[in-house]
């Protein structure tokens, strides 16, 4: 017998409800109460996301006194699993990733359906994992590919137009701007030492292999968290927003399982892989993952467990976009993706 999903009840006063729903694009939080296991506690609440705010089932950002959570509707994903599966996969290859939990959400007594509660990647996230950080940036749009446009002046903030500073000061913006400039302008001789001193290259190459294996086409120029460690002064990276993976894009459309090339994308990736030593390290990691973490044997038990856990409540979800027979077939879609992706990457690995 499967364990029941946690149930959250959100209560909003008529005034707060009006404030929340009158402008779906507002970034302002409203005060509310959330109840779980019969215990109420105060929260602040707002809608989150881009185009998804226009959907009938919307996602939320919820803040308690000490924590931030994202309650994702997973509206476009017929499995409602891809984010959760991706983050667990990244953890299995030793890349920090948000914890997740499927749950059932009610708002003022109305059933909203099955949601994925995702841990916010903020200061608490790093403290829990004993990673002291100086700054945290979110790559919020597709201008976060580490490139310099020819018409961008050295003092322009355009270099950071793809980033939102979550923790840090103006000096941290300057540090990131300088990093991007130097990444693009240093000679190859200088660049190798620069990358070794400013980037946690093991972390980056692990993240790169995860993004390539899961097939997140949008994950190279946005949808990641970029942070600077205090002790080493090196930058690290971790995944964010990974529903467009495992054979479907972020709108739920099935895509070629080999849409994402083995080299990945973005300027930093290209400059790293131009060096044979980093390329060899990446190939070694990719071989290990294809032998161990990225196999049907490792992935499918988790897929089936998560799928079984949410099936009953997905069937009751009033805003489920997809027919239940599509939801039922998603584990097989994911399995097919893993099989084809392994075949493609094993072949391309020999040519890298």
Secondary structure, DSSP 8 states (H G I E B T S, - for coil): -----EEEEEE--HHHHHHHHH-TT----EEEEEEETTEEEEEEEEEE-SGGGGSSS-EEEEE-SS-EEEEE--TT-TTS-HHHHHHHHHHHTT-----EEEEEEEETTEEEEEEEEEE--SHHHHHHTT--EEEEEEE-STT-SS---TT--TT-GGGGTTEEEEE--HHHHHHHHHHHHHHHHS-HHHHHHHHHHHB-HHHHHHHHHHHHHHT-GGGTTSSEEEEEETTT--EEEEE----S-TTB-TTS-B--TT-S-TT--SHHHHHHHTSHHHHHHHHHHHHHHHHTTSSHHHHHHHHHHHHHHHHHHHHH-TT--S-HHHHHHHHHHHHHHHHHHHHHHHHHHTT-
